Amino acid sequence: MASRYWPSRDTELAKRFNDELVGNLKDDKCGIIGHEVILYRVSVYETQTNMYGEASNGKVYEAGVKLSCIVEAGDIDWNRDEFGEDTRQEAQFHFQRDMLIDVNFRPDIGDVVSWNHGYFEINGTNENQLVGGDYNKNWTISCTAFLTRISNLNIEESRAF
């Protein structure tokens, strides 16, 4: 029923506007308001786990994938205690779902996003931006993440599509 109020031609027009604003990987350019990030997926086969299913020697990540997205970052919070200085920051990364389908990639919890000279570990994903109320027209995948230390990561070079 919702498709009556949001026909497929309108969806294609909105997708073209979104590609112009956020960016399009096919043209290899970042959009007007979009940012380029590199997303690193946890390598399940190379990461060693203990008997509890936890990474025993740290997580191992696959080669990064360059993606376009909209970033909402919070302020950096500095903390100093008896263990030294610590930096904290939270961010949200909003990816176009159609773009992720084109490159056959989907961000998951535990993946790492490289943006603004920092590495953010994804701790939640959300897919509830429905166009016209139709669950078949899901528009974005939003990820919440927190700043993590580079010393905790085992990351390879990035690859571009």
C-alpha positions as CSV (number, residue, x, y, z in Angstrom):
1,M,0.0,0.0,0.0
2,A,2.8,2.4,0.8
3,S,4.2,2.1,-2.8
4,R,1.2,4.0,-4.0
5,Y,2.5,7.1,-2.2
6,W,6.2,6.6,-3.0
7,P,6.5,5.1,-6.6
8,S,9.8,3.5,-7.8
9,R,10.6,6.5,-10.1
10,D,10.6,8.7,-7.0
11,T,13.0,6.3,-5.3
12,E,15.4,6.4,-8.2
13,L,15.3,10.2,-8.2
14,A,16.0,10.3,-4.4
15,K,18.9,7.8,-5.0
16,R,20.4,10.1,-7.6
17,F,20.2,13.1,-5.2
18,N,21.7,11.0,-2.4
19,D,24.6,9.9,-4.7
20,E,25.3,13.6,-5.4
21,L,25.1,14.7,-1.8
22,V,26.8,11.8,0.0
23,G,29.0,10.4,-2.7
24,N,29.1,7.5,-5.2
25,L,31.8,4.8,-5.2
26,K,31.2,4.2,-8.9
27,D,32.4,7.7,-9.8
28,D,35.1,7.4,-7.0
29,K,34.2,10.8,-5.6
30,C,33.0,12.1,-2.3
31,G,29.8,14.1,-2.3
32,I,29.0,17.5,-1.1
33,I,28.2,16.6,2.5
34,G,29.6,13.0,2.6
35,H,32.9,11.8,4.1
36,E,35.1,9.0,2.9
37,V,35.8,6.4,5.6
38,I,37.6,3.1,5.5
39,L,35.8,0.2,7.1
40,Y,37.7,-2.8,8.4
41,R,35.9,-6.1,9.0
42,V,36.9,-8.6,11.6
43,S,38.5,-11.7,10.0
44,V,36.6,-14.5,11.7
45,Y,38.9,-17.2,10.4
46,E,42.2,-15.6,11.4
47,T,41.2,-14.4,14.8
48,Q,42.1,-16.9,17.5
49,T,39.5,-17.4,20.3
50,N,39.6,-18.9,23.7
51,M,37.1,-21.4,25.2
52,Y,34.7,-18.5,26.0
53,G,34.6,-17.3,22.3
54,E,36.7,-14.2,23.1
55,A,39.6,-13.0,21.0
56,S,42.7,-14.4,22.9
57,N,45.5,-12.5,21.0
58,G,43.5,-9.6,19.7
59,K,41.2,-9.3,16.7
60,V,42.6,-9.6,13.2
61,Y,41.0,-7.4,10.5
62,E,40.7,-7.9,6.7
63,A,41.8,-5.3,4.2
64,G,39.7,-2.1,4.5
65,V,37.0,-0.9,2.2
66,K,36.7,2.7,1.2
67,L,33.0,3.9,1.6
68,S,31.1,7.2,1.5
69,C,28.9,8.1,4.4
70,I,27.5,10.9,6.6
71,V,29.3,11.3,9.9
72,E,27.9,12.7,13.1
73,A,30.7,13.0,15.6
74,G,30.5,14.1,19.2
75,D,33.0,16.3,21.0
76,I,36.3,14.8,22.1
77,D,36.5,14.2,25.9
78,W,39.8,14.1,27.6
79,N,40.3,12.2,30.8
80,R,43.3,12.1,33.0
81,D,43.7,9.7,35.9
82,E,46.4,7.6,37.7
83,F,46.8,5.5,34.5
84,G,47.5,8.4,32.2
85,E,45.6,10.4,29.7
86,D,42.7,8.9,27.7
87,T,40.7,10.3,24.8
88,R,37.0,9.4,24.3
89,Q,34.7,10.3,21.4
90,E,31.5,8.8,20.0
91,A,30.3,9.0,16.4
92,Q,27.5,7.8,14.2
93,F,28.1,6.7,10.6
94,H,25.2,6.7,8.2
95,F,25.7,4.5,5.0
96,Q,23.4,4.3,2.0
97,R,22.0,0.8,2.0
98,D,21.9,0.6,-1.8
99,M,25.6,1.6,-2.0
100,L,26.5,-1.2,0.4
101,I,24.5,-3.7,-1.6
102,D,26.4,-2.6,-4.8
103,V,29.8,-3.3,-3.1
104,N,28.5,-6.4,-1.3
105,F,29.4,-5.2,2.1
106,R,27.5,-4.7,5.4
107,P,29.0,-3.2,8.6
108,D,28.6,-5.3,11.7
109,I,29.3,-4.9,15.4
110,G,33.0,-5.2,16.1
111,D,34.1,-3.7,12.7
112,V,36.4,-0.7,12.8
113,V,35.9,2.6,10.9
114,S,38.9,4.8,10.1
115,W,37.9,8.5,10.0
116,N,39.6,11.8,10.9
117,H,42.9,10.2,11.9
118,G,41.1,8.0,14.4
119,Y,39.7,4.4,14.6
120,F,36.1,3.9,15.8
121,E,34.8,0.5,16.8
122,I,31.2,-0.2,15.9
123,N,29.1,-1.1,18.9
124,G,25.6,-0.9,17.3
125,T,23.8,-0.9,14.0
126,N,20.3,0.3,13.1
127,E,18.2,-0.1,9.9
128,N,14.9,1.6,10.5
129,Q,14.8,4.5,8.0
130,L,11.9,3.3,5.9
131,V,10.9,5.3,2.9
132,G,7.1,5.8,2.7
133,G,6.7,3.3,5.5
134,D,7.6,0.4,3.2
135,Y,10.0,-2.1,4.8
136,N,11.2,-3.1,1.4
137,K,12.6,0.4,0.9
138,N,15.0,0.7,3.7
139,W,17.3,3.7,3.0
140,T,20.3,3.7,5.4
141,I,22.3,1.6,7.8
142,S,23.4,3.7,10.8
143,C,26.2,2.6,13.0
144,T,27.2,3.9,16.4
145,A,30.8,3.7,17.3
146,F,33.4,4.8,19.9
147,L,37.0,5.9,19.5
148,T,39.5,3.1,20.2
149,R,43.2,2.9,20.6
150,I,45.3,2.0,17.6
151,S,47.4,-0.2,19.8
152,N,44.4,-2.5,20.2
153,L,44.1,-3.1,16.5
154,N,45.8,-5.3,13.9
155,I,44.9,-3.6,10.6
156,E,46.1,-4.1,7.0
157,E,46.2,-1.6,4.1
158,S,42.9,-0.4,2.6
159,R,41.5,-1.4,-0.8
160,A,39.2,0.8,-2.9
161,F,36.3,-0.4,-5.2
